Each structure stands twice: as C-alpha cells, then as structure tokens.
C-alpha cells in the first residue's frame, strides 16, 4: 500500500473512531489510546517495540499543532484546560 493510500485509510478510520471517544473525558480517552497502542505493539517483535514507540511519539509530536488548530482554531489551546474533565 502506498504511503498516500495508507494516510487516506488512516484518516477515514480516525474519523470513524472519533465519535466513540467524544465525551469520554481525557483520562478515559488516554486509557483507550494506550490500550490500542499496547495491542498494536504486542503484535510486533519485542526487540522492535522501543523503536516503534519512539517513532510513534515522534509522529504524535509532529501532528499536535495541526490537530490543535483543528480542535481550537487560530486561538489555540484554551488557557486553563488541563487533565481534569472538561464540560
């Protein structure tokens, strides 16, 4: 599968998953994403997992600005929002 096709598939799948996460709060969302990541990593050889974790964190960090702009617009992340449940 080409990289472009893989990214389109990932975007479609992400859009399908997002409604399942909405309203769950950051703690529950974090646990869900951690479990999915652990399951993904468990499918790889143990000697590859550290490298995959580093690559995943790198990719996540690169995506944060775009995702933040999508969620909050030009104003960016609202001041005062933290780990606690949000309205």
Residue pairs with C-beta under 8 A, 6 or more apart in sequence:
1 9
21 29
21 32
24 32
25 85
25 86
26 83
26 84
26 85
26 86
27 83
27 85
37 56
41 49
41 52
41 53
44 52
68 76
68 77
69 76
72 78
